[in-house]
Structures are given as structure tokens and as C-alpha cells.
Amino acid sequence: MPPARTAHSQRATLTALAQSLQKHLGSQVRVLRIDEATHPEVVQSFGIVQTPAFVLVRQGVEIWWQEGIPDEATLR
């Protein structure tokens, strides 16, 4: 998640996207929202330079990531 100073509408959109993903994926995947201001070490550990960023991790191994909001096809 981008820092709190980011426009409220953008943060609300990202929160809704994360909730939608969690609902769609169910218990198969756990969607976590990490605020870069609160946990900068987590953001740095993935080498993220632009937020929002999405990282898919399986058993501690990064298997996919994207900076910026993914398009509809990617989300499917």
C-alpha cells in the first residue's frame, strides 16, 4: 500500500481491490496489505520502488510481482 499521504480515493480503491481479491480467492490465498510507511523493511526486501505493488509468495518464495495496478486480465 502507498503511504497514508496518498489520496484517500486511491487508497480506498486499493483496499477494495484487495478485499475483492480475497473474496474471489477464498481460503486458497491470504491477501495482506502492507503499508510502506509502517513496514519499510518489508517493501525494501522485495525491491519495490513503486506502489502499489503486488507480490505473490508461495512457501516463502516470491513467484510473481507487479508494480502498479494490474489490468483485468492479470487479475483473472
Order of alpha helices (4+ residues) and beta strands (2+ residues): alpha-alpha-beta-beta-alpha
